[in-house]
Amino acid sequence: QVQLVESGGGLVQAGGSLRLSCAASGRSFSRYAMGWFRQAPGREREFVAAIRWNNGRQYYADYADSVKDRFTISGDNAKNTVYLQMNSLKPEDTAVYYCAADVQRITVATGEVDYWGQGTQVTVSS
């Protein structure tokens, strides 16, 4: 079993930045790909970014087109934590952001994953 706990959400003005954190506990962290999804009111959950790394080596990092060049996903093995640095935020980035873990690669086509966090709200005002 893996537990995922997100933090770092909040209210920010357009053009601002936030950093989300997802602390993982439980089974071996290195077995899993980690990702972020988001869900805005009235919309389906969508892929944001994903990463796979172990012992300081990053195997891949993927991003949705809508966040590419603005968001950066990274991980810290020692802390079992994955981060999502969000810059140049836009009102359309407003959503609940969910951390995810899966033994398979997480991509834009991923529907369900092995583990979800509880979500953290990000609100971007115009």
C-alpha positions, 0 to 999 in steps of 0.5 A: 500500500502507498499513501500519497499526501499533497500540499502546497495548493492555494490562491494565487494571481495570474502570472504567479507561481506555486509549488505542489508537493506529494509525499509518499509513504508505504511501499518502495517508492522507486517501483512507481511512476509518479504523476499529477492530474487535475480536475476543474469543476464540471470537467473530467480529470486530466493528465498534467505531468509524470516522472519516473526516476530512481537514485538521482537518475531521471528516466523520463518526464512528460507534460500535457501540452497545456502546461509544457514550458510552464510547469516542472515535475521533479522528485526527491528519492531521499524524501520520497516526494514528488514536486510540481513547480507551476509558473506563469499560472493562468485562471484556466489552471484552476483545479483540484490537483491530484498526485498519482502513483502507478507501476506502469508509465503514467501518460496522457492516456492514463485513466486509472492509477494504482494510488491517488492522493486526496487532492489539493486546490489551486485557484488562480485569480485573473 
